[in-house]
Amino acid sequence: MEQPTRPRRILVVDDEPFVLKVLVRQLSQLGYQEVLSYEHAQDALEVLQRDDHQVDVVFTDLQMPGMDGVEFLRQLVQRGYDGEVVLVSGEDARILKSAEKLAYSRGLRVLGSLAKPATREQLQQSLRGDALAEPDGEQPGSYPPDALRTAIAAGQLITCYQPQVAFATGEVTGVEAKIGWMHPRDGLVTVEPMLGGVEYYGVLNDLTRTLLPTALEQAAQWQHLGDDFRVGVNLSMDDLAALDFPDFIVDAAARARFPLSRLVLEINETRMTRDRLISLDVLTRLRLKRISLLIDDFGTGQSSLAHLRDIPFDELKLDGGFVHGASRDASLNAIVKASLLLARQLNMRTIAQGIDDPEDWNVLRAMSCEVAQGNFVGPPMLGDALPQWARTWAAKYAAMAR
C-alpha cells in the first residue's frame, strides 16, 4: 500500500453512487484516508468554501445533472481553488481531452484525465504525476524586448541542434537549429516563442543575423554525417519583413561554404508579417535561390492551406501535438495520415516532430513519413555533441532493425 509523503485531502464528485464508492475505496487502498465524496457538484462547492475543509485534489466526473463537470471546473476557478484536478469520465476520449485542456487553460493544475472505469493503478499514476500547469516565474515570451536586446549584445544566446533522421534508413538527414538564452536568473530559456511576438519587432533581426552565420559554419563541418545533410533555421517576423534578407542568406552561406540547397528555412504562419506582399516577395526570392521553405507546425494555424496555396513551400513539418500519441489516438492518427497524404500530393518532403517514443516512430514510419525529429531520435544538443550522438544513434537504429 502506498503511503503519501504528506496527508492529502481528496474530494470526489460523481453522480453515480456505485462509481463514487469504488473510487473512494480505491483511493483508500492507496493510503489516502481523507477522502470526501459527493454526488452533486453544488454540495462539493459548498464544502470547498468552508475553511475547515481544505482540499488538495479534486476528482470529478463530467456528465452530471444540475451542474456538469465543465461548469464545476469553472466554479472552482472563480472560487480561487488552488489544488489539483483529475477528470474521471465515461465520455468520449475527445470530449475528455477537450475538458482537460479547458481546465488547464483556465489555470487549474491538471494531473490528468481518466476514462471510466479507472483502475487503482491509473489513479496511483495520476496522483504521482506532475500537474500540467506552467511553472512559476516569468515565462518565455514575457521578457521585455530590451532584455532580449541586451542578451544578444552580451553574448548570452546559444544555438543547440536537434538531429533529424530518415525513417526508412535511419540515416542522419540534418538538424534543426534552436536558439536558447542562458538567462542569468532563469537558466536556459527557449527563444522560439518570442519569434512571433509583435513586441519583439525590430529586435529579432539582430538575433538571426548574429547567430545564423555561426550555425552555417558549424553545419558545414557536419556534411560527412549524411549524404544530404541539411540545417533548418527558424525565421522571425523581422526576417520576413526585410527585403534584403535573401541577399544576407546568400552571403552568409557563401562565407560558410554551405550549399544553399541544403538550407531549410522554417516558417510558422503566426510569424508572417502584416504586409503579406513583402513576406511573399522575400520567400519567393529565397526559393529562386534553391533554398528550401518549410511550413512549421502544420495544422495548428487557421490558414495553413491558404499558405500552401500562395507560398512555394517544399517541405512540411507536422506539429508534435498531432504526432505524439498518434499510435493511441484515432483522431490524431487520422489528422496525421491526411496531412501526409496532402504533402505527398503536393510533392513536399515530410518531417514529423514530436517522435518521443518507439510507438511514435513505428506509426509514422508505417505512414511513410520521411524524416523523424524528437527525443526518441535525440534531444537538442550543442554542436560538439553531435558526432558522438551520431555514433550512438547508429547503434540504436541497428538494434531496432534486427
C-alpha positions as CSV (number, residue, x, y, z in Angstrom):
1,M,0.0,0.0,0.0
2,E,1.4,3.4,-1.0
3,Q,1.6,6.0,1.8
4,P,1.6,9.6,0.6
5,T,4.6,11.7,1.7
6,R,2.1,14.1,3.3
7,P,-1.6,13.7,4.1
8,R,-3.6,14.8,1.1
9,R,-7.3,15.5,1.4
10,I,-9.1,14.4,-1.7
11,L,-12.6,15.3,-2.9
12,V,-14.5,13.1,-5.3
13,V,-17.6,14.2,-7.3
14,D,-19.7,11.7,-9.3
15,D,-23.4,11.4,-9.6
16,E,-23.3,7.6,-9.8
17,P,-23.3,6.2,-6.2
18,F,-21.7,2.9,-7.2
19,V,-18.8,4.6,-9.1
20,L,-18.4,7.0,-6.2
21,K,-18.0,4.2,-3.7
22,V,-15.5,2.4,-5.9
23,L,-13.3,5.5,-6.3
24,V,-13.3,6.1,-2.6
25,R,-12.4,2.5,-1.9
26,Q,-9.6,2.5,-4.4
27,L,-8.1,5.8,-3.0
28,S,-8.3,4.4,0.5
29,Q,-6.5,1.3,-0.6
30,L,-3.7,3.6,-1.9
31,G,-3.3,5.1,1.5
32,Y,-5.5,8.2,1.1
33,Q,-7.7,8.2,4.2
34,E,-9.1,11.7,4.0
35,V,-11.5,11.3,1.0
36,L,-14.6,13.4,0.8
37,S,-17.3,12.2,-1.7
38,Y,-20.4,13.9,-3.2
39,E,-23.0,13.1,-5.8
40,H,-23.7,16.7,-6.6
41,A,-21.2,19.3,-7.7
42,Q,-23.1,22.1,-5.8
43,D,-22.7,20.2,-2.5
44,A,-18.9,19.8,-3.2
45,L,-18.6,23.6,-3.9
46,E,-20.3,24.4,-0.6
47,V,-17.8,22.2,1.3
48,L,-14.8,23.8,-0.6
49,Q,-16.0,27.2,0.6
50,R,-15.6,26.2,4.3
51,D,-12.2,27.0,5.8
52,D,-12.1,23.7,7.7
53,H,-12.2,21.6,4.5
54,Q,-9.0,22.4,2.6
55,V,-8.8,20.0,-0.4
56,D,-5.6,19.1,-2.2
57,V,-7.0,17.1,-5.1
58,V,-10.4,17.1,-6.8
59,F,-11.6,14.1,-8.8
60,T,-14.7,15.0,-10.9
61,D,-17.0,13.4,-13.5
62,L,-18.1,15.5,-16.5
63,Q,-21.6,14.3,-17.2
64,M,-23.6,15.2,-14.1
65,P,-27.2,16.5,-13.6
66,G,-27.7,20.1,-12.4
67,M,-24.1,21.3,-12.7
68,D,-22.0,19.4,-15.2
69,G,-18.2,18.9,-14.8
70,V,-17.2,21.8,-17.1
71,E,-19.3,24.3,-15.1
72,F,-18.0,22.8,-11.9
73,L,-14.4,23.4,-13.0
74,R,-15.3,27.0,-13.9
75,Q,-16.8,27.4,-10.5
76,L,-13.6,26.1,-8.9
77,V,-11.6,28.8,-10.7
78,Q,-14.0,31.5,-9.7
79,R,-13.8,30.4,-6.0
80,G,-10.0,30.5,-6.1
81,Y,-9.3,26.8,-5.8
82,D,-5.6,26.3,-5.9
83,G,-5.3,22.5,-5.6
84,E,-5.1,19.8,-8.3
85,V,-7.7,18.3,-10.6
86,V,-8.2,14.9,-12.1
87,L,-11.0,14.2,-14.6
88,V,-12.7,10.8,-14.5
89,S,-15.4,10.3,-17.0
90,G,-17.1,7.8,-19.3
91,E,-17.4,10.4,-22.1
92,D,-15.8,10.1,-25.5
93,A,-12.0,10.5,-25.3
94,R,-12.1,13.6,-27.4
95,I,-14.5,15.3,-25.0
96,L,-12.4,14.3,-22.1
97,K,-9.3,15.7,-23.7
98,S,-11.1,18.9,-24.5
99,A,-12.2,19.3,-21.0
100,E,-8.7,18.7,-19.7
101,K,-7.3,21.4,-22.0
102,L,-10.0,23.8,-20.9
103,A,-9.2,23.2,-17.3
104,Y,-5.6,23.8,-17.9
105,S,-6.2,26.9,-19.9
106,R,-8.2,28.3,-17.0
107,G,-5.2,28.0,-14.7
108,L,-6.1,24.8,-12.9
109,R,-3.3,22.4,-12.1
110,V,-4.5,19.3,-14.1
111,L,-2.9,16.0,-13.1
112,G,-4.6,14.2,-15.9
113,S,-7.8,12.6,-17.3
114,L,-9.0,9.0,-16.9
115,A,-11.7,7.0,-18.7
116,K,-14.2,5.1,-16.6
117,P,-13.7,2.6,-15.1
118,A,-10.4,3.9,-13.8
119,T,-8.2,1.2,-12.3
120,R,-6.3,1.6,-9.0
121,E,-3.0,1.7,-10.9
122,Q,-4.3,4.6,-13.1
123,L,-5.4,6.5,-10.0
124,Q,-2.0,5.9,-8.4
125,Q,-0.2,7.1,-11.5
126,S,-2.3,10.3,-11.7
127,L,-1.6,11.2,-8.1
128,R,2.1,10.6,-8.6
129,G,2.2,12.8,-11.8
130,D,3.2,16.4,-12.1
131,A,0.5,18.9,-12.9
132,L,0.4,20.2,-16.4
133,A,0.4,23.8,-15.2
134,E,3.2,26.0,-16.3
135,P,6.0,26.5,-13.6
136,D,6.0,29.6,-11.6
137,G,8.0,32.6,-12.7
138,E,8.4,34.6,-15.8
139,Q,7.7,32.6,-18.9
140,P,9.4,32.6,-22.3
141,G,7.8,35.3,-24.4
142,S,7.1,37.5,-21.4
143,Y,10.6,39.0,-21.2
144,P,10.7,42.7,-22.3
145,P,12.3,43.4,-25.7
146,D,15.1,45.4,-24.1
147,A,16.1,42.3,-22.1
148,L,16.4,40.3,-25.2
149,R,18.4,43.0,-27.0
150,T,20.8,43.2,-24.0
151,A,21.2,39.4,-24.1
152,I,22.1,39.5,-27.7
153,A,24.7,42.1,-27.1
154,A,26.1,40.3,-24.1
155,G,26.5,37.0,-26.0
156,Q,24.1,35.1,-23.7
157,L,22.4,33.3,-26.7
158,I,23.5,29.9,-27.7
159,T,22.5,27.6,-30.6
160,C,21.5,24.0,-30.0
161,Y,20.8,21.4,-32.7
162,Q,18.1,18.8,-32.7
163,P,19.0,15.9,-35.1
164,Q,16.8,14.5,-37.8
165,V,16.9,11.1,-39.4
166,A,15.3,9.2,-42.2
167,F,12.5,6.8,-41.1
168,A,13.3,4.4,-43.9
169,T,17.1,4.0,-43.4
170,G,18.0,5.6,-40.1
171,E,20.4,7.9,-42.0
172,V,21.1,11.3,-40.4
173,T,19.4,13.9,-42.7
174,G,20.2,17.1,-40.8
175,V,19.4,19.2,-37.8
176,E,17.1,22.0,-36.7
177,A,18.9,24.9,-35.1
178,K,17.2,26.1,-31.9
179,I,18.2,29.3,-30.1
180,G,18.5,29.2,-26.3
181,W,19.1,32.1,-23.9
182,M,21.3,31.5,-20.9
183,H,19.4,33.8,-18.7
184,P,21.4,34.9,-15.6
185,R,18.4,34.3,-13.3
186,D,16.1,31.7,-15.0
187,G,18.7,29.4,-16.6
188,L,18.2,28.2,-20.2
189,V,15.2,29.8,-21.8
190,T,13.9,28.9,-25.2
191,V,13.7,31.9,-27.6
192,E,11.3,30.3,-30.1
193,P,8.0,31.6,-28.5
194,M,9.4,35.1,-29.0
195,L,9.9,34.8,-32.7
196,G,6.2,35.6,-33.4
197,G,5.7,38.3,-30.8
198,V,4.9,41.7,-32.2
199,E,6.5,43.3,-29.2
200,Y,9.9,41.9,-30.4
201,Y,9.6,43.5,-33.8
202,G,12.9,45.3,-34.5
203,V,14.9,43.1,-32.1
204,L,14.8,39.7,-33.8
205,N,16.5,40.9,-36.9
206,D,19.7,41.2,-34.8
207,L,19.1,37.7,-33.4
208,T,19.1,36.0,-36.8
209,R,21.9,38.0,-38.3
210,T,24.1,37.3,-35.3
211,L,23.6,33.6,-34.9
212,L,22.8,32.3,-38.4
213,P,26.3,32.7,-39.9
214,T,27.8,30.7,-36.9
215,A,25.2,28.0,-37.4
216,L,26.0,27.6,-41.1
217,E,29.8,27.5,-40.3
218,Q,29.2,24.6,-37.8
219,A,26.8,22.8,-40.2
220,A,29.4,22.9,-42.9
221,Q,31.6,20.7,-40.7
222,W,28.9,18.0,-40.4
223,Q,28.5,17.2,-44.1
224,H,30.1,13.7,-43.5
225,L,27.2,12.8,-41.2
226,G,24.8,12.3,-44.1
227,D,24.7,12.3,-47.9
228,D,22.2,15.2,-48.0
229,F,22.8,16.8,-44.6
230,R,20.5,19.8,-44.1
231,V,20.3,22.5,-41.5
232,G,16.9,24.0,-40.6
233,V,16.7,27.6,-39.2
234,N,13.5,29.2,-37.8
235,L,12.7,32.6,-39.3
236,S,11.2,35.5,-37.3
237,M,8.8,38.3,-38.4
238,D,11.7,40.6,-38.8
239,D,13.4,38.3,-41.3
240,L,10.2,38.0,-43.4
241,A,9.8,41.8,-43.4
242,A,13.4,42.6,-44.6
243,L,13.7,42.8,-48.4
244,D,17.5,42.4,-48.1
245,F,17.2,39.1,-46.1
246,P,17.6,36.8,-49.2
247,D,20.9,38.5,-50.0
248,F,22.1,38.3,-46.4
249,I,21.4,34.5,-46.5
250,V,23.3,34.0,-49.8
251,D,26.3,35.9,-48.5
252,A,26.4,34.1,-45.1
253,A,26.1,30.7,-46.8
254,A,28.9,31.6,-49.3
255,R,31.3,32.6,-46.4
256,A,30.5,29.4,-44.6
257,R,30.8,27.3,-47.8
258,F,27.4,25.8,-47.0
259,P,25.3,24.8,-50.1
260,L,22.1,26.8,-50.3
261,S,20.3,23.7,-51.5
262,R,20.9,22.2,-48.0
263,L,19.5,25.1,-46.1
264,V,15.9,24.8,-44.9
265,L,14.2,27.9,-43.6
266,E,11.3,27.1,-41.3
267,I,8.3,29.4,-41.2
268,N,5.4,29.4,-38.8
269,E,2.4,31.1,-40.2
270,T,2.0,33.1,-37.0
271,R,5.3,34.8,-37.9
272,M,4.1,36.1,-41.2
273,T,4.3,39.9,-41.4
274,R,1.3,42.1,-41.6
275,D,2.4,43.0,-45.1
276,R,1.9,39.7,-46.8
277,L,3.3,41.1,-50.1
278,I,6.7,41.7,-48.5
279,S,6.7,38.2,-47.0
280,L,5.7,36.7,-50.3
281,D,8.5,38.8,-52.0
282,V,11.1,37.5,-49.6
283,L,10.0,33.9,-49.6
284,T,9.7,33.7,-53.4
285,R,13.3,35.0,-53.8
286,L,14.6,32.5,-51.3
287,R,13.1,29.6,-53.3
288,L,14.5,31.0,-56.5
289,K,17.9,30.7,-54.9
290,R,17.1,26.9,-54.3
291,I,16.7,27.3,-50.6
292,S,14.0,25.0,-49.1
293,L,11.0,26.6,-47.4
294,L,9.3,24.5,-44.6
295,I,5.9,25.3,-43.2
296,D,6.3,24.6,-39.5
297,D,3.8,23.2,-37.0
298,F,1.4,22.3,-39.8
299,G,-2.2,22.0,-38.8
300,T,-2.1,24.4,-35.9
301,G,-2.9,27.7,-37.7
302,Q,-6.2,28.9,-39.2
303,S,-4.9,29.4,-42.7
304,S,-2.3,26.7,-43.3
305,L,-4.0,25.6,-46.5
306,A,-4.0,29.1,-47.9
307,H,-0.3,29.4,-47.2
308,L,0.3,26.1,-49.1
309,R,-1.6,27.6,-52.0
310,D,0.2,31.0,-52.0
311,I,3.7,30.3,-50.9
312,P,6.2,28.0,-52.6
313,F,6.8,25.7,-49.6
314,D,8.5,22.4,-50.5
315,E,8.7,20.9,-47.0
316,L,6.1,20.3,-44.4
317,K,6.7,19.6,-40.7
318,L,3.9,18.0,-38.7
319,D,3.2,19.6,-35.3
320,G,4.3,17.4,-32.4
321,G,1.0,17.9,-30.7
322,F,-0.5,15.7,-33.5
323,V,2.4,13.3,-33.9
324,H,3.0,12.3,-30.3
325,G,0.3,9.8,-29.3
326,A,-1.0,9.2,-32.8
327,S,-0.5,5.5,-32.2
328,R,-3.1,5.6,-29.5
329,D,-5.5,8.3,-30.5
330,A,-7.7,7.7,-33.6
331,S,-8.3,11.4,-34.1
332,L,-4.6,12.2,-34.1
333,N,-3.9,9.3,-36.4
334,A,-6.4,10.5,-38.9
335,I,-5.1,14.1,-38.9
336,V,-1.5,12.9,-39.4
337,K,-2.5,10.5,-42.2
338,A,-4.5,13.2,-44.0
339,S,-1.6,15.7,-43.7
340,L,0.9,13.3,-45.1
341,L,-1.3,12.5,-48.0
342,L,-1.7,16.1,-48.8
343,A,2.0,16.7,-48.6
344,R,2.7,13.8,-51.0
345,Q,0.2,15.1,-53.5
346,L,2.0,18.5,-53.4
347,N,5.4,16.7,-53.8
348,M,6.6,18.1,-50.4
349,R,9.2,16.5,-48.2
350,T,7.7,15.5,-44.8
351,I,9.1,15.8,-41.3
352,A,7.4,14.7,-38.1
353,Q,8.5,16.4,-34.9
354,G,7.4,15.0,-31.5
355,I,8.7,11.5,-32.1
356,D,9.3,10.8,-28.4
357,D,8.9,7.0,-28.1
358,P,9.0,3.8,-30.2
359,E,5.3,3.9,-30.7
360,D,5.5,7.3,-32.4
361,W,8.4,6.1,-34.5
362,N,6.6,2.9,-35.7
363,V,3.3,4.6,-36.6
364,L,4.8,7.5,-38.6
365,R,7.2,5.1,-40.3
366,A,4.3,2.9,-41.3
367,M,2.6,6.0,-42.8
368,S,5.7,6.6,-44.9
369,C,6.7,9.9,-43.3
370,E,10.2,10.7,-44.5
371,V,12.0,12.4,-41.6
372,A,11.8,12.0,-37.8
373,Q,12.6,14.5,-35.2
374,G,12.1,14.2,-31.4
375,N,13.5,12.9,-28.2
376,F,13.4,9.3,-29.3
377,V,15.9,10.3,-32.0
378,G,17.8,12.8,-29.9
379,P,17.2,16.0,-27.9
380,P,18.6,19.4,-28.8
381,M,22.3,19.5,-28.1
382,L,25.4,21.6,-28.5
383,G,27.2,21.2,-31.8
384,D,30.2,19.5,-30.2
385,A,27.9,16.7,-29.0
386,L,26.5,15.8,-32.5
387,P,29.2,13.4,-33.8
388,Q,29.0,11.3,-30.6
389,W,25.2,11.3,-30.8
390,A,25.5,10.1,-34.4
391,R,27.5,7.1,-33.3
392,T,25.1,6.3,-30.5
393,W,22.1,6.6,-32.9
394,A,23.7,4.3,-35.5
395,A,24.0,1.6,-32.9
396,K,20.4,2.2,-31.6
397,Y,19.0,2.0,-35.1
398,A,21.0,-1.1,-35.9
399,A,19.5,-2.8,-32.8
400,M,16.0,-1.8,-33.9
401,A,16.5,-3.1,-37.4
402,R,17.4,-6.6,-36.2
